[in-house]
Amino acid sequence: MFGFSKEVLLKRELLLFLDQQEECVTSEMLAIKMKTVTSQTIRKVLKDLSALIASLYNQEQLNLHISTKYGVKLTRKGANFTPVFEKLYSEDLVYGIFRELMLSRFFSTEDFCQQQQISVSKARRVIRQINEFLIPYECVLKVGRKVSITGKESQIRLLFFMFFYYVHRKISQVKWIEKETYLMLSRSVCQAFYLIPAKQNIEVLALWLFINLHSQSLGKELEITFDKQAYMLELPQSDCSQSDWTYLLFVMYSLDFINFEPQLTFEILHQKDIEEVINEWITLFEQHVRVLNKNEKKQLYIKRYKRLLLEKMIPLKDIYTIFKLSSQVRSETNNPYAASVFNQLWRLFIQKFPHLSTELNRRYFLDTCFYFGSSESLVAPVYCRWHSSLSVERLQQMEKIIQHDLMKLAKVTFVESHDSAVVISTESPQAGILIDPMLSKRDLTFLREEIKKRIQITHIVSSS
């Protein structure tokens, strides 16, 4: 991402992986997981990470414990990774390059290398890494006596916003920006739309305002234009042109940071590349998941419109990685039934629209499926029956506990008999899935995994 060094990316990947582990993990196991590094390198990186974490957090909040006997364990309580990631990114050479380009769009190669105490050849290597990341974008970094960035202005501004949002999340964390002017303007913009957003959203808008106003002060003009009837409001006095205002507001609107409502006419929302796609998706969704109400259908049209707006300005891959949370992992690993429902939907959908058959579009419609799918419509119906000598009342109590524990995986119904019923036994493993009459957490975990296997087998067979 953005050309950050391999060491920074490795540290990020290690922290995110360790955060998912409940037990200690050895450096050898981590090296196998990371694939491209040795266990010796892992141990060195972990030692650096442990020291960095200790300097930023209380031990109770976040702690990376390294044991020569048992391995590594990360504990986290009431804290997130934002401070440690921000520290890692902002100390990388890539950050210094983006900062200088943001402030002036070019800088002296020799002066930068002296400030960073690096060779020109190393600066060139880092810039090559950044340019590899920029291949999908219509902009490039050039290096000679000066380092500069060229390309579409709309993409350059969005690229800067993506970068500094990714590192800092909000303007108050960017120490080299005189932030108060932009925070005041951000509040004024919100007032113009009668919005009272959270303080954090005001900070995000302020960061985006800084990037646009500073770019305009450098004489950089947008090449992109929008429909002048997009909104009909008097905006606060600033150096922004009407074109810049429209651009910066539509980016905030498309990324769902500021909930202002442009005038979306029937013609805008029902243009061909929106109507055909969404109508087909709604038809398939209602056939396989559930019926949508009028407001939900409108939301689908608006989501598609926002996506098309962004597509006009910048490649979407990294936009969605940075600003959206994908349902892909959650659905395809934790909920095999939902995955099979979506896969069937997706196959039928791309038969009609083969040009949309990309991984990015697949993730987008998967997220849409989860967003609009109810809890009942995206879990498998599972019938269970008892093989037990326990009392009826005791079994009924256990049924409620099992149904509640498995509700995100399956809609469990207990029956006296059913051809496909899963047998749960408190007597013998030969009779069914054996659990203890006391029904501990371990039993529930085992039961969940066994039922998940059965769902996977059933729906892999039925969908193949």
Phi, psi and omega in degrees: 000123177064001182089013177304153184298156179300326181294316178297315180294323178295317179298319178296313182297320179298314181298316181294323178291313181297331179294339180270352186263138178265338181246171177294148179232134180279160179295329177295317178296321179293322179297321177295319180293317183283338171073318191260002183229160180272164178296329178296316177297319178302315182297320179295314181296319179297322178297317177297317180297318180300317179294319179296315180299318180297331180279345185249337187230156165289150183300330180288333181280306182213128182214131175251101184266125181247120180240131179292337182271314188257338182113212187245140174220132178256128174243137183219130180211118178067030179213160173232179186272000185307311181298319183287322177294318180300319179296315180298312183294314188289343177265359179276150180300327180302321180298315180300321179293313179297322180298312181296321179292324178296318186284327185222352182072352172201158177203160181290126179297316182296314181297318180297317181295323177293317179298319183272353181058050178228165177277160177296324180297323177292320177299319179296320179297317180295319180294325175298320178298317179296317181295328175298319177295325185278000183308317180289345184266158179267050176209158184209150174267130177250140182229131175206236171292333176235155172256130181219165177238134179230154178146192179293130182298320181298324179284323179298314180297316179295325177298315177298317180297314178303316184295307186285334171291318179300320182280312192251334182073326182210158188293329183294344178273350181267101190293336186266008176254132171283094197279335191299321179302317184283329175293319178296317179294322178299317178296322180295321178298315179297321178295325180297333179256012180055042180252147174234073183284169176295154180305322181298321179291325174299321179293322178294314178298322179298321177297317179293323176296317178302312182300318181288313181294320179294320178297320179293324179294337177274003179082018181272123183252143178287142176264352186262145178232155180233165175300127182294341181271016181298323175210157183230066183225151173277121182261161182301153177294131177196180179278359182288135173283168178300320179297318179294319178300313182299316180299309186291327178288322180291329175294314178299320179295314183292329180269001176066035175268324181236127188269051175276154185246103173292164180280096182266102181282169176301320183295323180293311185285341183246025173295158193306314185286354172260309188296312183298315182294311184289323177300317179294318180297317179298316180301312181293319181298316181290332177286326189249342184240286179195165179281136179263147175273175186300317182294322179294322177296319178297319178303320179297319177297317182293319178300318178295320179298315179299319180297317179294325176300313180295321180301331179290339188253327189198150173301140191274343188308306184282332174305313183284331176294321185276319189256347184240156174250115184281143177275001190302309183295315182301317186280319190274346177250322185266340184225082183297330179294313179299322178297319180292323177297313181294316181302322177294317176302312185296319179300316180292323183293313184283347171297325180272328181235070183299334180291345178267005185280070175237160180296324179295316177293322178300315179296320181298312181287334173296315177299319178298319179299316179289324182297318184261349179282132177284164181299325181284327185282344183245019172238150184284138170285123182233128177261136179231151173221157186267146163234093191202152176259009181285162181292159180301315181298318180298317180294322178296321177297317180294324178301314181299319180295316180295315180300318180292318183292327184261008190298334179278347180256319187207150171267100187271127175238128179268131182228164177280327177204145178192139185302323184253016184294139173278126182271127176248125186241145170250011187244312189206140178292339178289337183273340182166201177287114186275125174232163179278144178303338179280347177049073180278176177299323179296321177297317181296320178297315179298316180297319179298316181293321180293319179290324176299318178300317181294322177296316180299314180298313182300315188270342170290318179294314184291333183265353182272000000 
